[in-house]
Amino acid sequence: MSEAVTRTVTTPPGLLASLDPLLREWLPRQRWFAGKGRPVTGFTLVEATELLPATSKLGLYHLLVRAHQPVVPSHGAPGHPGDCYQLLIGVREALPPRLAPALIGHVPTGPLAGRTVYDALHDTRPAELLLEALRTRARIGRLRFDRDPGQDIRSGLVPRVVTAEQSNSSVVYGDTFILKLLRRIVPGVNPDLELPLALAREGCPRVPAPTAWMVADIAPAADPVVQAGPVDIAGQPYVLGVLQPFLQGASDGWELALRELAKGEDFGAEARALGRATAEVHTALARALPTVTLGHMQLRLMVDGMIERLDAAVQAVPALRPYAGGLRSAFTALGDLAAEGRTWTAQRVHGDLHLGQCLRSPSGEWWLIDFEGEPARPLAERRMPQPAVRDIAGMLRSFDYAARSADPPQADWAETCRAAYCSGYAEASGRDPRTDPVLLRAYETDKAIYEVVYEARHRPDWLPVPLAAIDRLASTGHLT
């Protein structure tokens, strides 16, 4: 490909129909599939792009498909239309043994009859094609690849898929770049690209600056779900992936904390440094993007939402019932301050901050990654300004989770880390989150309630971890 390549593509009719029975079996087994526990009843093709001819030895399709699943409406709300997923489908006569784990199936009918299809992200040639398209700023059908002209992308970097991914998929190129491909796709400005770009413009060193990105320019008519939705997302591009520098030798914050715990080592210095890094990111975001003042009405809505989530959680998890009154007081106390005229500043935040979203360099510097926010939340909600304490509360809960993963649990370790993190945050921002205990308690309580519901549904053995925090938060406003 040469610079700014543009290529039109055609897709054979009947492609999705021929893949449908295979995808119904394969898609729910993927770690990043969001609709587990409910069968897939069908698919709608949002967009299909042929990247390599299916008639060649190796064919390659880029698909955006909406998976339909039965949903029982709640509280009068309409059923969910189904999530849209990004698929990279490879086509071969037969798979070599190295690609056996990527098998989707053998196509019996249709334009690919007799061929074998598989998840092509595990294959070297398709992964190389994506990097080359980003390097050359290619346009292939409705797929648009772009990059920062100030950063170079070398060709010939050897790709390897990261096997430990959860909600998305990643490919590392040499030890130079990492491409994060979003799997569940929504139209609109994705914070996982928007916020790192804004931080790069501010020169914030705590977040890797995006090198390149890929989007799909989808006409509203191509996706009836979006066409019938809010006006502000119809016709907006779908962000598909972001290429960033690969932080070679960096340690995952969660794994690092567990290792230090297992060795009986103090983590306070690391927690303090992580607090400083968080404050630097928040300060840069507040400079780069608009901030708002939350007055009585906005805070009333926020408190009402917290109380609604509490009431729903108490119904879903009976173990919460003895604590309901105390937990509610965390939210009503915030509402009382708002009624007295207290205001807070809201800004763009990470939105899902915990130890697993942080990386530490071999030299001891901390980076924050994965600004997508909570993927289950609507995109508009994830892009709303929030009090910065939302991120802080998430990290405090993460220290608690790490400490209670030890055998026996190390409550003192968690308290030391929580205090050190807040002190580090204060050093860099000039604002200690502990000086606003009512707001901090409300956000940590909201987070702990979410954790109780999640663990009760998915990991019952972990339920005692958030319940211990529930017991503390229901009875006191003191957090550290």
C-alpha positions as CSV (number, residue, x, y, z in Angstrom):
1,M,0.0,0.0,0.0
2,S,1.1,3.6,-0.6
3,E,0.3,6.7,1.4
4,A,-3.5,7.4,1.7
5,V,-4.5,4.3,-0.3
6,T,-8.2,4.3,-1.2
7,R,-9.8,1.1,-2.4
8,T,-13.4,0.1,-3.1
9,V,-14.6,-3.3,-2.2
10,T,-17.5,-5.6,-2.9
11,T,-19.0,-8.3,-0.7
12,P,-20.6,-11.4,-2.1
13,P,-24.3,-11.8,-1.4
14,G,-25.2,-14.4,1.2
15,L,-22.0,-14.0,3.1
16,L,-23.6,-13.5,6.5
17,A,-26.3,-16.2,5.9
18,S,-23.5,-18.7,5.3
19,L,-21.6,-17.7,8.4
20,D,-24.7,-17.5,10.7
21,P,-24.8,-21.0,12.1
22,L,-21.1,-21.0,12.8
23,L,-21.1,-17.6,14.5
24,R,-24.0,-18.6,16.7
25,E,-21.9,-21.3,18.2
26,W,-18.5,-19.5,18.2
27,L,-19.4,-15.9,19.3
28,P,-20.9,-16.7,22.7
29,R,-17.7,-18.6,23.6
30,Q,-15.4,-15.6,23.2
31,R,-14.3,-13.9,26.4
32,W,-15.2,-10.5,25.0
33,F,-18.8,-11.5,24.1
34,A,-21.1,-9.4,26.4
35,G,-24.4,-11.3,26.1
36,K,-23.4,-14.5,27.9
37,G,-26.2,-16.7,29.2
38,R,-28.6,-15.8,26.4
39,P,-28.7,-17.6,23.0
40,V,-28.0,-15.7,19.8
41,T,-31.1,-15.8,17.6
42,G,-29.7,-14.1,14.5
43,F,-27.5,-11.4,13.0
44,T,-27.8,-8.2,11.1
45,L,-24.9,-7.2,8.9
46,V,-24.0,-3.6,9.6
47,E,-20.9,-3.5,7.3
48,A,-18.7,-6.0,5.5
49,T,-15.4,-5.2,3.9
50,E,-13.2,-7.6,1.9
51,L,-9.6,-6.9,2.8
52,L,-8.1,-9.9,0.9
53,P,-10.0,-11.7,-1.9
54,A,-11.8,-14.8,-0.6
55,T,-10.8,-16.6,-3.8
56,S,-7.1,-16.4,-3.0
57,K,-5.2,-18.8,-0.7
58,L,-5.9,-16.5,2.2
59,G,-9.1,-14.5,2.2
60,L,-10.0,-11.8,4.8
61,Y,-13.2,-10.1,5.7
62,H,-13.8,-7.3,8.2
63,L,-17.4,-7.6,9.5
64,L,-19.5,-5.5,11.8
65,V,-22.5,-7.6,12.8
66,R,-25.3,-7.0,15.3
67,A,-26.0,-10.1,17.4
68,H,-29.7,-10.5,18.3
69,Q,-30.5,-12.0,21.7
70,P,-33.8,-12.4,23.6
71,V,-34.1,-9.8,26.4
72,V,-37.0,-9.4,28.9
73,P,-37.8,-5.7,29.2
74,S,-37.7,-4.3,32.7
75,H,-39.6,-1.3,34.2
76,G,-41.4,-0.7,30.9
77,A,-38.1,-0.2,29.0
78,P,-37.9,-1.7,25.5
79,G,-35.8,-4.7,24.9
80,H,-32.1,-4.3,23.9
81,P,-31.6,-4.4,20.1
82,G,-28.4,-6.4,20.4
83,D,-24.7,-5.5,20.5
84,C,-22.6,-4.8,17.4
85,Y,-19.4,-6.7,17.2
86,Q,-16.2,-6.3,15.2
87,L,-15.0,-9.5,13.6
88,L,-11.9,-10.2,11.5
89,I,-12.7,-13.4,9.5
90,G,-10.0,-15.3,7.8
91,V,-10.8,-17.7,5.0
92,R,-8.5,-20.7,4.1
93,E,-8.9,-24.1,2.5
94,A,-7.6,-25.7,5.8
95,L,-6.0,-24.3,8.9
96,P,-2.4,-25.0,9.8
97,P,-2.0,-26.5,13.3
98,R,-0.8,-23.2,14.7
99,L,-4.2,-21.6,14.0
100,A,-6.3,-24.5,15.3
101,P,-7.4,-22.5,18.4
102,A,-8.7,-19.7,16.2
103,L,-11.1,-22.0,14.3
104,I,-14.7,-20.8,13.8
105,G,-15.8,-23.6,11.5
106,H,-16.2,-25.1,8.1
107,V,-18.7,-23.3,5.8
108,P,-21.1,-25.8,4.2
109,T,-23.0,-23.5,1.8
110,G,-22.9,-20.0,0.2
111,P,-20.1,-18.0,-1.3
112,L,-17.5,-19.6,1.0
113,A,-18.8,-23.2,0.7
114,G,-16.0,-25.7,1.4
115,R,-13.7,-23.2,3.0
116,T,-12.6,-22.9,6.6
117,V,-13.1,-19.6,8.5
118,Y,-11.3,-18.5,11.6
119,D,-10.5,-15.5,13.9
120,A,-7.9,-13.9,11.7
121,L,-6.4,-11.7,14.4
122,H,-4.3,-14.8,15.4
123,D,-2.8,-15.0,11.9
124,T,0.4,-13.1,11.0
125,R,-0.6,-11.9,7.5
126,P,-4.0,-10.3,8.5
127,A,-2.4,-8.6,11.5
128,E,0.4,-7.2,9.3
129,L,-2.2,-5.9,6.9
130,L,-3.8,-3.9,9.7
131,L,-0.6,-2.2,10.7
132,E,0.3,-1.5,7.1
133,A,-3.2,0.1,6.6
134,L,-2.6,2.3,9.6
135,R,0.9,3.2,8.4
136,T,-0.3,4.3,5.0
137,R,-3.5,5.9,6.2
138,A,-5.5,3.6,3.9
139,R,-9.2,3.8,3.1
140,I,-10.8,0.5,2.2
141,G,-14.5,0.6,1.6
142,R,-15.9,2.4,4.6
143,L,-12.9,1.6,6.8
144,R,-10.7,4.6,7.4
145,F,-7.2,4.3,8.9
146,D,-5.4,7.4,10.2
147,R,-2.4,8.2,12.3
148,D,-0.4,11.0,14.0
149,P,1.9,12.3,11.4
150,G,4.4,13.1,14.0
151,Q,4.9,9.4,14.9
152,D,6.6,7.0,12.6
153,I,5.3,3.4,12.1
154,R,7.9,1.0,10.8
155,S,6.8,-1.7,8.5
156,G,7.9,-5.3,9.0
157,L,7.2,-5.5,12.7
158,V,6.3,-9.1,13.7
159,P,2.8,-9.3,15.3
160,R,1.6,-11.5,18.2
161,V,-1.8,-11.6,19.6
162,V,-2.2,-11.0,23.3
163,T,-4.0,-14.0,24.7
164,A,-5.0,-12.6,28.1
165,E,-7.6,-10.0,26.8
166,Q,-11.1,-9.7,28.2
167,S,-13.5,-7.2,26.8
168,N,-11.3,-6.5,23.7
169,S,-8.4,-7.9,21.7
170,S,-4.9,-6.7,21.3
171,V,-1.9,-7.4,19.0
172,V,1.6,-6.4,19.9
173,Y,3.9,-5.5,16.9
174,G,7.5,-6.3,17.8
175,D,8.1,-4.5,21.1
176,T,7.1,-1.2,19.5
177,F,3.3,-0.9,19.3
178,I,0.1,-2.5,20.7
179,L,-3.1,-2.4,18.7
180,K,-6.3,-2.5,20.8
181,L,-9.2,-3.7,18.7
182,L,-12.6,-2.9,20.3
183,R,-14.9,-5.9,20.0
184,R,-18.3,-4.4,21.0
185,I,-18.8,-1.4,18.8
186,V,-21.0,1.7,19.2
187,P,-21.1,4.8,17.1
188,G,-19.8,8.1,18.4
189,V,-16.7,9.6,19.9
190,N,-15.0,6.8,21.9
191,P,-13.3,8.0,25.1
192,D,-10.5,5.4,24.6
193,L,-9.3,7.5,21.7
194,E,-10.7,10.9,22.6
195,L,-9.1,11.2,26.1
196,P,-5.6,10.0,25.2
197,L,-5.5,12.3,22.2
198,A,-6.6,15.2,24.5
199,L,-3.9,14.3,27.0
200,A,-1.3,14.0,24.3
201,R,-2.1,17.6,23.3
202,E,-1.5,18.6,26.9
203,G,1.8,16.8,27.0
204,C,0.7,14.5,29.8
205,P,3.3,11.8,30.2
206,R,1.1,9.5,32.2
207,V,-0.9,8.1,29.2
208,P,0.6,6.6,26.0
209,A,-0.2,8.9,23.1
210,P,-2.2,7.3,20.3
211,T,-0.1,6.6,17.3
212,A,-2.9,5.6,14.9
213,W,-6.5,4.6,14.9
214,M,-9.1,2.9,12.7
215,V,-12.8,3.9,12.3
216,A,-15.7,2.9,10.1
217,D,-17.8,5.6,8.4
218,I,-21.2,3.9,8.5
219,A,-24.2,5.5,6.9
220,P,-27.2,5.7,9.3
221,A,-29.3,3.5,7.0
222,A,-26.8,0.7,7.3
223,D,-27.7,0.2,10.9
224,P,-31.4,0.5,11.6
225,V,-30.8,0.5,15.4
226,V,-28.7,3.6,15.2
227,Q,-31.0,5.2,12.6
228,A,-33.9,4.9,15.0
229,G,-31.8,6.1,18.0
230,P,-30.7,9.5,19.2
231,V,-30.0,12.1,16.5
232,D,-26.6,12.9,18.0
233,I,-25.1,9.5,17.1
234,A,-26.7,8.8,13.7
235,G,-24.0,9.0,11.0
236,Q,-21.1,9.2,13.5
237,P,-18.1,7.0,12.9
238,Y,-17.6,3.7,14.8
239,V,-14.1,3.7,16.5
240,L,-12.7,0.3,15.9
241,G,-9.2,0.3,17.2
242,V,-6.3,2.4,18.6
243,L,-2.5,1.8,18.1
244,Q,-0.3,3.0,20.9
245,P,3.3,2.6,21.9
246,F,4.0,-0.7,23.6
247,L,5.3,-0.1,27.1
248,Q,8.0,-2.7,27.1
249,G,8.9,-4.2,30.5
250,A,5.9,-2.5,32.2
251,S,4.2,-4.3,35.1
252,D,0.4,-4.6,35.4
253,G,-0.6,-2.8,38.6
254,W,-2.9,-5.6,39.8
255,E,-0.3,-8.3,39.3
256,L,2.4,-6.2,40.8
257,A,0.3,-5.5,43.9
258,L,-0.5,-9.2,44.4
259,R,3.2,-10.1,44.0
260,E,4.2,-7.6,46.7
261,L,1.4,-8.8,49.0
262,A,2.6,-12.4,48.6
263,K,6.1,-11.4,49.5
264,G,4.9,-9.4,52.5
265,E,6.3,-6.2,50.9
266,D,5.0,-2.7,51.6
267,F,3.2,-1.1,48.6
268,G,2.8,2.3,50.1
269,A,5.4,4.0,48.0
270,E,3.9,2.6,44.9
271,A,0.4,3.6,45.9
272,R,1.6,7.2,46.6
273,A,3.3,7.4,43.2
274,L,0.1,6.1,41.6
275,G,-1.9,8.7,43.4
276,R,0.4,11.4,42.0
277,A,0.0,9.9,38.5
278,T,-3.8,9.9,38.8
279,A,-3.8,13.6,39.9
280,E,-1.6,14.5,36.9
281,V,-4.0,12.9,34.5
282,H,-7.0,14.6,36.1
283,T,-5.3,18.0,36.1
284,A,-4.4,17.6,32.4
285,L,-8.0,16.5,31.5
286,A,-9.4,19.5,33.3
287,R,-7.1,21.7,31.2
288,A,-7.8,20.0,28.0
289,L,-11.6,19.6,28.1
290,P,-14.5,21.6,29.6
291,T,-15.4,21.3,33.2
292,V,-18.9,22.0,34.7
293,T,-20.3,22.9,38.1
294,L,-22.7,20.5,39.6
295,G,-25.5,22.4,41.3
296,H,-28.5,21.2,43.3
297,M,-30.5,19.8,40.4
298,Q,-27.6,17.9,38.9
299,L,-26.6,16.5,42.2
300,R,-30.2,15.6,43.0
301,L,-30.3,13.5,39.9
302,M,-27.0,11.9,40.7
303,V,-28.1,11.0,44.2
304,D,-31.4,9.7,42.9
305,G,-29.5,7.4,40.6
306,M,-27.3,6.1,43.4
307,I,-30.4,5.4,45.5
308,E,-32.1,3.6,42.6
309,R,-29.1,1.4,42.1
310,L,-29.1,0.6,45.8
311,D,-32.8,-0.3,45.9
312,A,-32.3,-2.6,42.8
313,A,-29.3,-4.2,44.4
314,V,-31.1,-4.9,47.7
315,Q,-33.8,-6.7,45.7
316,A,-31.2,-8.7,43.8
317,V,-28.9,-9.6,46.7
318,P,-30.7,-10.3,50.0
319,A,-27.3,-10.1,51.9
320,L,-27.5,-6.3,51.4
321,R,-30.8,-5.9,53.2
322,P,-29.4,-5.4,56.8
323,Y,-27.2,-2.6,55.5
324,A,-29.7,-0.8,53.3
325,G,-30.5,2.0,55.8
326,G,-26.8,2.8,56.4
327,L,-25.9,2.7,52.8
328,R,-28.8,5.0,51.9
329,S,-27.4,7.5,54.4
330,A,-24.2,7.8,52.3
331,F,-26.3,9.1,49.5
332,T,-28.8,11.2,51.5
333,A,-25.9,12.9,53.2
334,L,-24.6,14.1,49.8
335,G,-28.1,15.2,48.9
336,D,-28.4,17.2,52.1
337,L,-25.1,19.1,51.3
338,A,-26.4,19.8,47.8
339,A,-29.7,21.2,49.2
340,E,-27.6,23.5,51.4
341,G,-26.1,25.0,48.3
342,R,-22.8,23.0,48.1
343,T,-21.5,22.5,44.6
344,W,-18.8,20.4,43.1
345,T,-16.8,20.5,39.9
346,A,-17.1,17.8,37.3
347,Q,-14.7,17.0,34.5
348,R,-13.8,14.1,32.2
349,V,-12.4,11.2,34.1
350,H,-11.0,7.7,33.4
351,G,-14.4,6.2,34.4
352,D,-13.2,2.6,35.3
353,L,-10.0,3.1,37.2
354,H,-8.5,0.2,39.1
355,L,-5.1,-1.4,39.5
356,G,-5.5,-3.4,36.4
357,Q,-5.8,-0.2,34.3
358,C,-2.3,1.0,35.5
359,L,1.1,0.0,34.3
360,R,4.4,0.7,36.1
361,S,7.6,1.1,34.1
362,P,10.9,-0.6,35.2
363,S,12.1,2.8,36.3
364,G,9.0,3.2,38.6
365,E,6.9,5.6,36.6
366,W,3.1,4.9,36.4
367,W,0.9,5.1,33.3
368,L,-2.9,4.9,33.1
369,I,-4.4,3.0,30.2
370,D,-7.8,1.9,28.8
371,F,-10.0,5.0,28.9
372,E,-13.0,3.3,27.4
373,G,-14.9,3.5,30.7
374,E,-17.3,0.8,31.8
375,P,-18.2,-0.8,28.5
376,A,-21.7,-1.8,29.7
377,R,-22.6,1.9,30.2
378,P,-24.0,3.9,27.3
379,L,-21.4,5.9,25.4
380,A,-23.1,9.2,26.2
381,E,-23.0,8.4,29.9
382,R,-19.3,7.4,29.7
383,R,-18.5,10.8,28.2
384,M,-20.3,12.9,30.8
385,P,-18.2,15.0,33.2
386,Q,-18.0,13.5,36.6
387,P,-16.4,14.5,39.9
388,A,-12.8,13.3,39.8
389,V,-13.4,11.4,43.1
390,R,-15.2,8.7,41.0
391,D,-11.8,7.5,39.8
392,I,-10.3,7.8,43.3
393,A,-13.1,5.7,44.8
394,G,-12.5,3.0,42.1
395,M,-8.8,2.8,43.0
396,L,-9.6,2.6,46.7
397,R,-11.8,-0.3,46.1
398,S,-9.1,-1.9,44.0
399,F,-6.6,-1.8,46.9
400,D,-9.3,-3.4,49.1
401,Y,-9.8,-6.2,46.5
402,A,-6.1,-6.9,46.3
403,A,-5.7,-7.0,50.1
404,R,-8.6,-9.4,50.5
405,S,-7.2,-11.7,47.7
406,A,-4.4,-12.6,50.1
407,D,-4.6,-15.6,52.4
408,P,-5.2,-14.4,55.1
409,P,-6.7,-11.0,54.0
410,Q,-4.4,-8.1,54.7
411,A,-6.7,-5.3,55.9
412,D,-3.8,-3.2,57.2
413,W,-2.1,-3.4,53.8
414,A,-5.2,-1.9,52.1
415,E,-5.5,0.9,54.7
416,T,-1.8,1.8,54.2
417,C,-2.2,1.9,50.4
418,R,-5.5,3.9,50.5
419,A,-3.9,6.5,52.7
420,A,-0.7,6.7,50.6
421,Y,-2.7,6.9,47.4
422,C,-4.8,9.9,48.7
423,S,-1.6,11.6,50.0
424,G,0.1,11.2,46.6
425,Y,-3.0,12.6,44.9
426,A,-2.9,15.6,47.2
427,E,0.8,16.2,46.6
428,A,0.2,16.5,42.8
429,S,-3.2,18.2,42.8
430,G,-3.3,20.3,46.0
431,R,-6.6,18.6,46.9
432,D,-6.7,15.7,49.3
433,P,-9.9,13.6,48.5
434,R,-10.2,12.8,52.2
435,T,-11.1,16.4,52.9
436,D,-14.4,15.8,51.1
437,P,-15.5,12.6,53.0
438,V,-19.2,12.8,52.1
439,L,-18.6,12.8,48.4
440,L,-15.9,10.2,48.6
441,R,-18.1,7.9,50.8
442,A,-21.0,8.2,48.4
443,Y,-18.9,7.2,45.4
444,E,-17.2,4.4,47.1
445,T,-20.5,3.1,48.4
446,D,-22.0,3.2,44.9
447,K,-19.0,1.3,43.6
448,A,-19.2,-1.4,46.4
449,I,-22.9,-1.9,45.7
450,Y,-22.1,-2.5,42.1
451,E,-19.4,-5.0,43.1
452,V,-21.8,-6.9,45.4
453,V,-24.3,-7.4,42.5
454,Y,-21.5,-8.4,40.1
455,E,-20.0,-11.0,42.5
456,A,-23.4,-12.4,43.5
457,R,-24.1,-13.1,39.8
458,H,-20.7,-14.1,38.5
459,R,-18.3,-15.0,41.3
460,P,-20.2,-15.9,44.5
461,D,-16.9,-16.9,46.3
462,W,-15.8,-13.3,46.0
463,L,-18.9,-11.8,47.6
464,P,-17.3,-11.4,51.0
465,V,-14.9,-8.9,49.6
466,P,-17.3,-6.1,48.7
467,L,-19.6,-7.1,51.7
468,A,-16.8,-6.3,54.1
469,A,-16.6,-2.8,52.5
470,I,-20.4,-2.6,52.7
471,D,-20.3,-3.2,56.4
472,R,-17.8,-0.4,56.9
473,L,-19.4,2.1,54.6
474,A,-22.9,1.6,56.0
475,S,-21.8,2.5,59.5
476,T,-19.2,5.3,59.0
477,G,-18.1,8.1,56.8
478,H,-14.4,7.5,57.6
479,L,-12.7,6.0,54.6
480,T,-9.1,5.6,55.6
